[in-house]
Each structure stands twice: as C-alpha cells, then as structure tokens.
Amino acid sequence: MIKKIINFFIIIIFFLANQSFASDQIKPGNDGQSSIIPKTSVAKPPLKLTSFKSAEKRIIKAKKYDKKGKKKKALKLYEEALDYLYEANKIEPLEPRILNYLGLANKKIGKLDDAEIYLIMGLEIEPENNEMNKNLGILYVATNRIDEANERLNILNKCNCQEYSELNSIIKNSK
C-alpha cells in the first residue's frame, strides 16, 4: 500500500514538473543553440539576430556606395540586405528597426509601395521614430506627395535633429 502511495506522489511530482516547463517556449539562438524563454518574462530581449546584423552591415555599406555614386554595387547590397531582413522579420515580426530597414531597402531598389507599407507599419509601433519619419518623408517626396512629406517634417520639427534638417533640405530641393 505504501509503495502505491509513493509511486502516486512520484507521478504527481513528475507531472507538475513537466507542467511548469510546458509553459516555457523554446527558441533557437543566434549561435544555433536552443534556449528556453519563460512565458512569464515581460521584457523583450535585445535584438541580436544574425540575419538582422548581416542586413544592417549591407545597408551601411550600400549607403557608402550610394554616396560615392556606385549605384550598381549599392543596389546589389540593398537586394542582399532584403533577403536577410525578410528572414529577420519572420523571426522577430513587427520589430521597428527591421521594418525601417525593410522600408529603406525596398525604396532603394524601387519597390515604393512595399517601402511605404513597411515604414507605416513601423511608425504605427513607434510613431516618434525620427529615422522612419525621415525615410517616409523622403519616400513621399519621391512620389510627389509634398504635403504628406511636410507632415513628416512637422513631426520631426519637435526633435530638432539631423533627420529634420535632411528632410527639410530634400523637400526644399524638390520644389
């Protein structure tokens, strides 16, 4: 009889232990290793996606080629960055930094509708993001929607930042 009671308690303890782990989520790490993320955690971990970092490097390099006038090399890097950004967006959807880069890269390769969608999505999450407001304003100038670009400029006016100056200059030069 005592043996049955002990077995019963062991089964219950085993069941309860498994129950607590079942509420956790297993996510692959950047290094290929899996890690357990408890559902009870509230804070978002910092963005350390390998695909995002690869995309970011390509975008930074592409911007440098753009400034030097090497448009073909820049375009190739923006296209490569998009592949990485789509992958990162699958892993971490609705991350404003990813959405901003998706908007920027799509704009640079000529997919203006896609660029606008990603930038607007990012601004819905983080409406005061200076970089996204600037990028959307530049997109509006490129599509001859100066009134909408001025709306972005008004939002940036509060920050007294470099993004405001850049967008203001682009709007003035478009007239």
C-alpha positions in Angstrom: 0.0 0.0 0.0 2.8 2.4 0.9 4.6 1.6 -2.3 1.5 2.6 -4.3 1.2 5.9 -2.4 4.9 6.7 -3.1 4.5 5.8 -6.8 1.4 8.1 -6.9 3.3 11.0 -5.4 6.3 10.5 -7.8 3.9 10.6 -10.8 2.3 13.7 -9.5 5.6 15.4 -8.9 6.8 14.4 -12.3 3.6 15.7 -13.9 3.8 19.0 -12.1 7.5 19.5 -13.0 6.7 18.9 -16.7 3.7 21.2 -16.5 6.0 24.1 -15.4 8.3 23.5 -18.3 5.4 23.2 -20.8 4.6 26.9 -20.3 8.1 27.9 -21.5 8.9 28.5 -25.1 12.0 27.0 -26.8 13.6 29.4 -29.3 16.7 28.9 -31.4 19.5 31.1 -30.5 21.8 33.1 -32.9 24.5 30.6 -32.4 22.3 27.6 -33.4 21.7 26.6 -29.8 18.2 26.5 -28.4 17.3 28.4 -25.2 14.2 28.3 -23.1 12.3 31.6 -22.8 9.8 31.6 -20.0 6.4 32.9 -20.9 6.3 34.9 -17.7 9.1 37.2 -18.9 7.9 40.6 -19.7 11.0 42.4 -21.1 11.8 42.0 -24.7 15.4 40.7 -25.2 17.7 42.9 -27.3 17.7 42.3 -31.0 20.7 40.1 -31.7 19.6 38.3 -34.8 22.4 37.2 -37.1 20.2 38.0 -40.1 19.5 41.5 -38.9 23.1 42.2 -38.2 24.0 40.9 -41.7 21.4 43.1 -43.3 22.5 46.1 -41.3 26.1 45.7 -42.4 25.0 45.5 -46.0 22.8 48.6 -45.7 25.5 50.6 -44.1 27.9 49.6 -46.9 25.3 50.3 -49.6 24.8 53.8 -48.2 28.5 54.4 -48.6 28.5 53.2 -52.2 25.4 55.4 -52.8 27.3 58.5 -51.6 30.3 57.6 -53.9 27.9 57.2 -56.9 28.5 53.5 -57.2 24.8 52.7 -57.7 25.1 49.2 -59.1 27.1 48.0 -56.1 24.7 49.7 -53.7 21.7 48.2 -55.4 23.2 44.7 -55.1 23.8 45.2 -51.4 20.3 46.5 -50.8 18.9 43.4 -52.5 21.1 41.1 -50.4 20.0 43.0 -47.3 16.4 42.5 -48.2 16.9 38.7 -48.1 18.3 38.9 -44.6 15.6 41.4 -43.5 12.8 39.1 -44.6 14.4 36.3 -42.6 14.8 38.5 -39.6 11.2 39.7 -39.9 9.9 36.1 -39.8 11.8 35.5 -36.5 11.0 38.9 -34.9 7.9 40.3 -36.6 6.9 43.9 -36.0 10.3 45.0 -34.8 10.6 48.7 -35.7 14.3 48.6 -36.7 13.7 45.7 -39.1 10.6 47.4 -40.6 12.6 50.7 -41.0 15.4 48.8 -42.9 12.8 46.9 -45.0 11.3 50.3 -45.9 14.6 51.8 -46.8 15.9 48.8 -48.8 12.7 48.5 -50.7 12.7 52.2 -51.5 16.3 52.0 -52.8 15.5 49.1 -55.2 12.4 50.8 -56.5 9.6 49.0 -54.6 8.0 52.1 -53.4 4.6 50.6 -52.4 6.3 47.9 -50.3 8.6 50.5 -48.7 5.6 52.7 -47.7 3.9 49.7 -46.2 6.8 48.7 -44.0 7.5 52.3 -42.9 3.9 52.9 -42.0 3.8 49.6 -40.0 7.0 50.7 -38.2 5.5 54.1 -37.4 2.3 52.5 -36.0 4.5 50.8 -33.5 7.0 53.6 -32.8 5.3 56.9 -34.1 8.1 59.2 -32.8 10.9 57.3 -34.6 13.0 60.0 -36.3 14.7 57.8 -38.8 11.4 56.2 -40.0 9.7 59.6 -40.2 12.5 60.9 -42.3 12.5 57.8 -44.6 8.8 58.0 -45.1 9.1 61.8 -45.8 11.7 61.1 -48.4 9.5 58.5 -50.0 6.6 60.9 -50.1 8.9 63.5 -51.9 10.0 60.8 -54.4 6.3 60.1 -55.1 5.4 63.8 -55.4 3.4 63.9 -52.2 4.9 67.0 -50.8 2.0 67.7 -48.4 2.5 64.3 -46.7 6.3 64.9 -46.6 5.6 68.2 -44.8 3.5 66.3 -42.3 6.5 64.1 -41.5 8.7 67.2 -41.3 6.3 68.7 -38.8 6.6 65.6 -36.6 10.4 65.9 -36.8 10.3 69.6 -36.0 9.8 68.7 -32.4 13.1 66.8 -32.2 15.5 69.5 -33.5 17.6 66.7 -35.0 19.6 65.8 -38.1 16.7 63.9 -39.7 14.7 67.2 -39.6 17.5 69.1 -41.4 17.9 66.3 -44.0 14.2 66.0 -44.8 13.8 69.8 -44.9 16.6 70.1 -47.4 15.2 67.3 -49.6 11.7 68.9 -49.6 13.1 72.4 -50.5 15.2 70.9 -53.3 12.2 69.1 -54.8 10.3 72.4 -55.5 
